[in-house]
Amino acid sequence: MRPILDLLKKRAPANWSLSPQDSVFDALQTLANHNVGALMVLDKGRLVGVFSERDYTRKIALAGKSSRDTHVQDIMTANVVTVSPSVRTRDCLALMSQKGIRHLPVVDGETVLGMISIRDIMNDIIADHELTINQLQHYISS
């Protein structure tokens, strides 16, 4: 398995983020506009949290709060699990499974490089397996 940085480089750059002061309603619009399930929360370029659909459903919808009157900083996940760009995809998948998370910011020191989803990793694993199968089929038929 390859380092997670290789996976980030393969896909289109998409470092969408929110500010802690954004309203939850605006955050939901951003999620919908980009068709993603989570966004990094940055304060002056520094990662301070992750906002996800789960945060909304559990801390706003189920709690009967208003998404227009609540700030992202009030409900975001502040204790963020991150990985460095050299961590291998298989290790990222294991970490995500162990922690019960679906999104994993990739940081190099204080520099935020992007965020990987479990879907990104699964697509990469499937593509890797398909390549191996094709190579084996070609080898057998040669």
C-alpha positions as protocol buffer text, in pm:
chain_id: "A"
residue {
  index: 1
  type: MET
  ca { x: 0 y: 0 z: 0 }
}
residue {
  index: 2
  type: ARG
  ca { x: 113 y: 350 z: -82 }
}
residue {
  index: 3
  type: PRO
  ca { x: 159 y: 656 z: 142 }
}
residue {
  index: 4
  type: ILE
  ca { x: -158 y: 861 z: 185 }
}
residue {
  index: 5
  type: LEU
  ca { x: 13 y: 1159 z: 18 }
}
residue {
  index: 6
  type: ASP
  ca { x: 11 y: 965 z: -311 }
}
residue {
  index: 7
  type: LEU
  ca { x: -363 y: 927 z: -282 }
}
residue {
  index: 8
  type: LEU
  ca { x: -406 y: 1299 z: -215 }
}
residue {
  index: 9
  type: LYS
  ca { x: -195 y: 1383 z: -522 }
}
residue {
  index: 10
  type: LYS
  ca { x: -401 y: 1149 z: -745 }
}
residue {
  index: 11
  type: ARG
  ca { x: -731 y: 1321 z: -694 }
}
residue {
  index: 12
  type: ALA
  ca { x: -840 y: 1672 z: -781 }
}
residue {
  index: 13
  type: PRO
  ca { x: -743 y: 1928 z: -517 }
}
residue {
  index: 14
  type: ALA
  ca { x: -1042 y: 1978 z: -290 }
}
residue {
  index: 15
  type: ASN
  ca { x: -945 y: 2141 z: 37 }
}
residue {
  index: 16
  type: TRP
  ca { x: -1279 y: 2289 z: 124 }
}
residue {
  index: 17
  type: SER
  ca { x: -1301 y: 2417 z: 476 }
}
residue {
  index: 18
  type: LEU
  ca { x: -1506 y: 2618 z: 718 }
}
residue {
  index: 19
  type: SER
  ca { x: -1437 y: 2885 z: 974 }
}
residue {
  index: 20
  type: PRO
  ca { x: -1528 y: 2820 z: 1339 }
}
residue {
  index: 21
  type: GLN
  ca { x: -1755 y: 3127 z: 1326 }
}
residue {
  index: 22
  type: ASP
  ca { x: -1958 y: 3003 z: 1027 }
}
residue {
  index: 23
  type: SER
  ca { x: -2318 y: 2913 z: 1102 }
}
residue {
  index: 24
  type: VAL
  ca { x: -2410 y: 2548 z: 1095 }
}
residue {
  index: 25
  type: PHE
  ca { x: -2664 y: 2632 z: 824 }
}
residue {
  index: 26
  type: ASP
  ca { x: -2387 y: 2774 z: 602 }
}
residue {
  index: 27
  type: ALA
  ca { x: -2175 y: 2467 z: 678 }
}
residue {
  index: 28
  type: LEU
  ca { x: -2459 y: 2240 z: 564 }
}
residue {
  index: 29
  type: GLN
  ca { x: -2488 y: 2438 z: 241 }
}
residue {
  index: 30
  type: THR
  ca { x: -2114 y: 2394 z: 183 }
}
residue {
  index: 31
  type: LEU
  ca { x: -2141 y: 2019 z: 242 }
}
residue {
  index: 32
  type: ALA
  ca { x: -2427 y: 2000 z: -8 }
}
residue {
  index: 33
  type: ASN
  ca { x: -2254 y: 2222 z: -266 }
}
residue {
  index: 34
  type: HIS
  ca { x: -1946 y: 2001 z: -267 }
}
residue {
  index: 35
  type: ASN
  ca { x: -2131 y: 1672 z: -213 }
}
residue {
  index: 36
  type: VAL
  ca { x: -1915 y: 1573 z: 84 }
}
residue {
  index: 37
  type: GLY
  ca { x: -1991 y: 1444 z: 432 }
}
residue {
  index: 38
  type: ALA
  ca { x: -1736 y: 1643 z: 630 }
}
residue {
  index: 39
  type: LEU
  ca { x: -1520 y: 1953 z: 613 }
}
residue {
  index: 40
  type: MET
  ca { x: -1213 y: 2068 z: 798 }
}
residue {
  index: 41
  type: VAL
  ca { x: -1254 y: 2369 z: 1026 }
}
residue {
  index: 42
  type: LEU
  ca { x: -961 y: 2607 z: 993 }
}
residue {
  index: 43
  type: ASP
  ca { x: -877 y: 2914 z: 1198 }
}
residue {
  index: 44
  type: LYS
  ca { x: -610 y: 3127 z: 1026 }
}
residue {
  index: 45
  type: GLY
  ca { x: -494 y: 2819 z: 835 }
}
residue {
  index: 46
  type: ARG
  ca { x: -467 y: 2603 z: 1147 }
}
residue {
  index: 47
  type: LEU
  ca { x: -680 y: 2290 z: 1180 }
}
residue {
  index: 48
  type: VAL
  ca { x: -910 y: 2332 z: 1482 }
}
residue {
  index: 49
  type: GLY
  ca { x: -1180 y: 2078 z: 1407 }
}
residue {
  index: 50
  type: VAL
  ca { x: -1388 y: 1874 z: 1168 }
}
residue {
  index: 51
  type: PHE
  ca { x: -1755 y: 1936 z: 1095 }
}
residue {
  index: 52
  type: SER
  ca { x: -1958 y: 1642 z: 969 }
}
residue {
  index: 53
  type: GLU
  ca { x: -2313 y: 1544 z: 890 }
}
residue {
  index: 54
  type: ARG
  ca { x: -2299 y: 1338 z: 1209 }
}
residue {
  index: 55
  type: ASP
  ca { x: -2221 y: 1649 z: 1412 }
}
residue {
  index: 56
  type: TYR
  ca { x: -2527 y: 1816 z: 1266 }
}
residue {
  index: 57
  type: THR
  ca { x: -2768 y: 1527 z: 1315 }
}
residue {
  index: 58
  type: ARG
  ca { x: -2660 y: 1449 z: 1669 }
}
residue {
  index: 59
  type: LYS
  ca { x: -2592 y: 1796 z: 1806 }
}
residue {
  index: 60
  type: ILE
  ca { x: -2846 y: 2012 z: 1621 }
}
residue {
  index: 61
  type: ALA
  ca { x: -3131 y: 1813 z: 1469 }
}
residue {
  index: 62
  type: LEU
  ca { x: -3175 y: 1568 z: 1756 }
}
residue {
  index: 63
  type: ALA
  ca { x: -3113 y: 1837 z: 2018 }
}
residue {
  index: 64
  type: GLY
  ca { x: -3377 y: 2068 z: 1869 }
}
residue {
  index: 65
  type: LYS
  ca { x: -3132 y: 2352 z: 1810 }
}
residue {
  index: 66
  type: SER
  ca { x: -3132 y: 2598 z: 1520 }
}
residue {
  index: 67
  type: SER
  ca { x: -2869 y: 2554 z: 1251 }
}
residue {
  index: 68
  type: ARG
  ca { x: -2895 y: 2925 z: 1166 }
}
residue {
  index: 69
  type: ASP
  ca { x: -2825 y: 3035 z: 1525 }
}
residue {
  index: 70
  type: THR
  ca { x: -2544 y: 2792 z: 1606 }
}
residue {
  index: 71
  type: HIS
  ca { x: -2179 y: 2831 z: 1507 }
}
residue {
  index: 72
  type: VAL
  ca { x: -1967 y: 2549 z: 1372 }
}
residue {
  index: 73
  type: GLN
  ca { x: -1727 y: 2586 z: 1667 }
}
residue {
  index: 74
  type: ASP
  ca { x: -2011 y: 2497 z: 1904 }
}
residue {
  index: 75
  type: ILE
  ca { x: -2069 y: 2151 z: 1759 }
}
residue {
  index: 76
  type: MET
  ca { x: -1759 y: 2055 z: 1558 }
}
residue {
  index: 77
  type: THR
  ca { x: -1537 y: 1766 z: 1659 }
}
residue {
  index: 78
  type: ALA
  ca { x: -1244 y: 1950 z: 1813 }
}
residue {
  index: 79
  type: ASN
  ca { x: -1032 y: 1652 z: 1914 }
}
residue {
  index: 80
  type: VAL
  ca { x: -932 y: 1564 z: 1557 }
}
residue {
  index: 81
  type: VAL
  ca { x: -746 y: 1249 z: 1465 }
}
residue {
  index: 82
  type: THR
  ca { x: -492 y: 1331 z: 1192 }
}
residue {
  index: 83
  type: VAL
  ca { x: -221 y: 1151 z: 1000 }
}
residue {
  index: 84
  type: SER
  ca { x: 105 y: 1258 z: 842 }
}
residue {
  index: 85
  type: PRO
  ca { x: 147 y: 1230 z: 464 }
}
residue {
  index: 86
  type: SER
  ca { x: 381 y: 931 z: 498 }
}
residue {
  index: 87
  type: VAL
  ca { x: 125 y: 705 z: 671 }
}
residue {
  index: 88
  type: ARG
  ca { x: 23 y: 416 z: 446 }
}
residue {
  index: 89
  type: THR
  ca { x: -334 y: 384 z: 322 }
}
residue {
  index: 90
  type: ARG
  ca { x: -381 y: 49 z: 497 }
}
residue {
  index: 91
  type: ASP
  ca { x: -279 y: 207 z: 829 }
}
residue {
  index: 92
  type: CYS
  ca { x: -520 y: 496 z: 768 }
}
residue {
  index: 93
  type: LEU
  ca { x: -801 y: 248 z: 707 }
}
residue {
  index: 94
  type: ALA
  ca { x: -716 y: 62 z: 1028 }
}
residue {
  index: 95
  type: LEU
  ca { x: -707 y: 389 z: 1226 }
}
residue {
  index: 96
  type: MET
  ca { x: -1042 y: 500 z: 1085 }
}
residue {
  index: 97
  type: SER
  ca { x: -1195 y: 165 z: 1173 }
}
residue {
  index: 98
  type: GLN
  ca { x: -1049 y: 170 z: 1524 }
}
residue {
  index: 99
  type: LYS
  ca { x: -1166 y: 527 z: 1595 }
}
residue {
  index: 100
  type: GLY
  ca { x: -1504 y: 492 z: 1421 }
}
residue {
  index: 101
  type: ILE
  ca { x: -1439 y: 786 z: 1188 }
}
residue {
  index: 102
  type: ARG
  ca { x: -1492 y: 831 z: 816 }
}
residue {
  index: 103
  type: HIS
  ca { x: -1273 y: 1134 z: 747 }
}
residue {
  index: 104
  type: LEU
  ca { x: -907 y: 1185 z: 823 }
}
residue {
  index: 105
  type: PRO
  ca { x: -720 y: 1514 z: 781 }
}
residue {
  index: 106
  type: VAL
  ca { x: -366 y: 1483 z: 650 }
}
residue {
  index: 107
  type: VAL
  ca { x: -124 y: 1730 z: 808 }
}
residue {
  index: 108
  type: ASP
  ca { x: 247 y: 1788 z: 779 }
}
residue {
  index: 109
  type: GLY
  ca { x: 345 y: 1961 z: 1102 }
}
residue {
  index: 110
  type: GLU
  ca { x: 104 y: 2257 z: 1113 }
}
residue {
  index: 111
  type: THR
  ca { x: 37 y: 2251 z: 737 }
}
residue {
  index: 112
  type: VAL
  ca { x: -299 y: 2106 z: 635 }
}
residue {
  index: 113
  type: LEU
  ca { x: -260 y: 1907 z: 313 }
}
residue {
  index: 114
  type: GLY
  ca { x: -614 y: 1779 z: 273 }
}
residue {
  index: 115
  type: MET
  ca { x: -864 y: 1529 z: 401 }
}
residue {
  index: 116
  type: ILE
  ca { x: -913 y: 1168 z: 305 }
}
residue {
  index: 117
  type: SER
  ca { x: -1242 y: 982 z: 336 }
}
residue {
  index: 118
  type: ILE
  ca { x: -1292 y: 613 z: 387 }
}
residue {
  index: 119
  type: ARG
  ca { x: -1444 y: 612 z: 35 }
}
residue {
  index: 120
  type: ASP
  ca { x: -1117 y: 748 z: -107 }
}
residue {
  index: 121
  type: ILE
  ca { x: -923 y: 468 z: 58 }
}
residue {
  index: 122
  type: MET
  ca { x: -1169 y: 197 z: -45 }
}
residue {
  index: 123
  type: ASN
  ca { x: -1165 y: 319 z: -407 }
}
residue {
  index: 124
  type: ASP
  ca { x: -786 y: 308 z: -401 }
}
residue {
  index: 125
  type: ILE
  ca { x: -782 y: -46 z: -258 }
}
residue {
  index: 126
  type: ILE
  ca { x: -1033 y: -163 z: -520 }
}
residue {
  index: 127
  type: ALA
  ca { x: -830 y: -5 z: -802 }
}
residue {
  index: 128
  type: ASP
  ca { x: -515 y: -169 z: -667 }
}
residue {
  index: 129
  type: HIS
  ca { x: -686 y: -510 z: -654 }
}
residue {
  index: 130
  type: GLU
  ca { x: -825 y: -467 z: -1006 }
}
residue {
  index: 131
  type: LEU
  ca { x: -477 y: -385 z: -1134 }
}
residue {
  index: 132
  type: THR
  ca { x: -335 y: -696 z: -967 }
}
residue {
  index: 133
  type: ILE
  ca { x: -613 y: -914 z: -1114 }
}
residue {
  index: 134
  type: ASN
  ca { x: -555 y: -771 z: -1464 }
}
residue {
  index: 135
  type: GLN
  ca { x: -182 y: -831 z: -1435 }
}
residue {
  index: 136
  type: LEU
  ca { x: -238 y: -1189 z: -1323 }
}
residue {
  index: 137
  type: GLN
  ca { x: -487 y: -1252 z: -1602 }
}
residue {
  index: 138
  type: HIS
  ca { x: -243 y: -1111 z: -1856 }
}
residue {
  index: 139
  type: TYR
  ca { x: 37 y: -1326 z: -1712 }
}
residue {
  index: 140
  type: ILE
  ca { x: -177 y: -1642 z: -1724 }
}
residue {
  index: 141
  type: SER
  ca { x: -293 y: -1579 z: -2079 }
}
residue {
  index: 142
  type: SER
  ca { x: 60 y: -1505 z: -2207 }
}
